[in-house]
Amino acid sequence: MILEKTFQLKLPEPPEHLLQPERVFGGRPPFSELTRQGTTLQGYLVAEAPLFGEIQFPFQSRIHPQGLAARLEALPLPEPPAFWAELEGHGEVVEGGIAYQLTLRIHATLPQGEKWGGRALGRLAEAAFERNVERVLQRLTQA
């Protein structure tokens, strides 16, 4: 299952934070353990999912500075786990802060049932999972 969501944020951050997403998003749900080494950003997106509890989605991205803007490129994980994410987008300095347009892709491998009851439970879990991810992203856009 792949869930994709594009969202826009405008945050009252100083221009120098454009290339420091770990300062802008660190400690804000849904981000966890956000770090940057050079131009590589890595961390986890955290979401609660029924039947699964708290799930951490590791991701890794590269920052490409472009003057008063920056592009964020999603990088593949060497050995992706069952749950992982891709984060990419664009940020720019605007009057009053920094504006972002980000795309988040959540990859989740859910167990498939062999009988109709197991498949139905899988579809219910997938729908609940999607609702919870949407709620987490909604909180981020309201921050």
C-alpha positions as CSV (number, residue, x, y, z in Angstrom):
1,M,0.0,0.0,0.0
2,I,1.3,3.5,-0.9
3,L,-0.4,6.6,0.5
4,E,0.6,9.9,-1.0
5,K,-0.2,13.4,0.3
6,T,1.0,16.8,-1.0
7,F,0.6,19.7,1.4
8,Q,1.7,23.3,1.7
9,L,3.0,25.0,4.8
10,K,4.0,28.6,5.6
11,L,6.0,28.9,8.8
12,P,7.3,32.1,10.5
13,E,10.9,31.0,10.4
14,P,14.0,33.1,9.6
15,P,15.5,32.7,6.1
16,E,18.6,30.9,7.4
17,H,16.4,28.0,8.6
18,L,15.5,27.1,5.0
19,L,18.5,24.8,4.8
20,Q,18.0,23.5,8.4
21,P,14.8,21.5,8.2
22,E,15.9,19.6,11.4
23,R,15.4,22.9,13.3
24,V,12.1,23.8,11.6
25,F,10.4,20.3,11.9
26,G,12.4,18.7,14.7
27,G,10.3,17.9,17.7
28,R,7.0,18.5,15.8
29,P,4.6,15.7,15.1
30,P,4.8,13.6,13.0
31,F,8.7,13.9,12.8
32,S,11.0,12.0,15.1
33,E,14.8,11.8,15.4
34,L,15.2,14.3,12.6
35,T,18.9,14.9,11.8
36,R,21.0,16.4,9.0
37,Q,24.5,15.6,7.9
38,G,25.7,17.9,5.2
39,T,22.8,17.9,2.7
40,T,21.3,14.6,3.8
41,L,18.2,14.7,6.0
42,Q,17.0,11.6,7.7
43,G,14.6,10.7,10.4
44,Y,11.2,9.0,11.1
45,L,7.6,9.9,10.6
46,V,5.6,8.5,13.5
47,A,1.9,7.5,13.3
48,E,-0.5,5.5,15.4
49,A,-2.3,2.7,13.6
50,P,-5.0,0.4,14.9
51,L,-3.9,-3.1,15.2
52,F,-0.2,-2.0,14.8
53,G,0.2,0.6,17.5
54,E,2.9,3.3,16.9
55,I,4.7,2.9,13.7
56,Q,7.9,4.6,12.7
57,F,8.5,5.3,9.0
58,P,12.2,5.9,8.3
59,F,13.0,8.3,5.4
60,Q,16.1,9.9,3.9
61,S,16.2,13.0,1.7
62,R,18.8,15.2,0.1
63,I,18.6,19.0,0.2
64,H,19.5,20.9,-3.0
65,P,20.1,24.6,-2.2
66,Q,18.9,26.9,-5.0
67,G,19.5,30.5,-3.8
68,L,16.5,31.6,-1.7
69,A,14.9,28.2,-2.4
70,A,15.8,24.6,-1.9
71,R,14.6,21.3,-3.4
72,L,14.2,18.2,-1.2
73,E,14.8,15.0,-3.1
74,A,13.6,11.7,-1.6
75,L,16.4,9.1,-1.5
76,P,15.8,5.3,-1.6
77,L,16.5,3.4,1.6
78,P,19.2,0.6,1.1
79,E,16.9,-2.1,2.6
80,P,13.4,-0.7,3.1
81,P,11.5,-2.2,6.0
82,A,7.8,-3.1,5.8
83,F,6.9,0.5,6.8
84,W,8.9,3.4,5.3
85,A,8.4,6.9,3.8
86,E,9.6,9.2,1.0
87,L,9.7,13.0,1.6
88,E,10.3,15.4,-1.2
89,G,9.4,18.9,-2.1
90,H,10.4,22.5,-2.4
91,G,10.9,25.3,0.1
92,E,11.5,29.0,-0.4
93,V,12.0,32.2,1.6
94,V,8.9,34.4,1.4
95,E,7.8,37.5,3.2
96,G,7.1,36.6,6.8
97,G,8.9,33.2,6.8
98,I,9.4,30.1,4.7
99,A,6.9,28.4,2.5
100,Y,7.0,24.7,1.7
101,Q,5.3,22.4,-0.7
102,L,6.0,18.8,0.4
103,T,5.0,15.4,-0.9
104,L,4.9,12.5,1.5
105,R,4.7,8.9,0.3
106,I,4.0,6.3,3.0
107,H,4.9,2.7,2.0
108,A,3.3,0.0,4.1
109,T,3.3,-3.7,3.6
110,L,0.3,-5.1,5.4
111,P,-0.2,-8.8,5.9
112,Q,-2.6,-10.3,3.4
113,G,-5.2,-12.7,4.6
114,E,-5.7,-15.9,2.6
115,K,-9.5,-16.2,3.3
116,W,-12.2,-13.6,2.7
117,G,-12.3,-12.7,6.5
118,G,-8.5,-12.0,6.5
119,R,-8.8,-9.9,3.4
120,A,-11.7,-7.9,4.8
121,L,-9.7,-7.3,8.0
122,G,-6.8,-6.2,5.9
123,R,-8.9,-3.7,4.0
124,L,-10.3,-2.3,7.3
125,A,-6.8,-2.0,8.7
126,E,-5.7,-0.2,5.6
127,A,-8.6,2.3,5.7
128,A,-8.0,3.0,9.4
129,F,-4.3,3.3,8.8
130,E,-4.9,5.9,6.0
131,R,-7.3,7.9,8.3
132,N,-4.7,8.1,11.0
133,V,-1.9,9.2,8.6
134,E,-4.2,11.9,7.3
135,R,-4.9,13.1,10.9
136,V,-1.2,13.3,11.6
137,L,-0.5,15.3,8.5
138,Q,-3.4,17.6,9.2
139,R,-1.9,18.5,12.6
140,L,1.3,19.3,10.9
141,T,-0.3,21.7,8.4
142,Q,-2.2,23.4,11.3
143,A,1.0,23.9,13.4
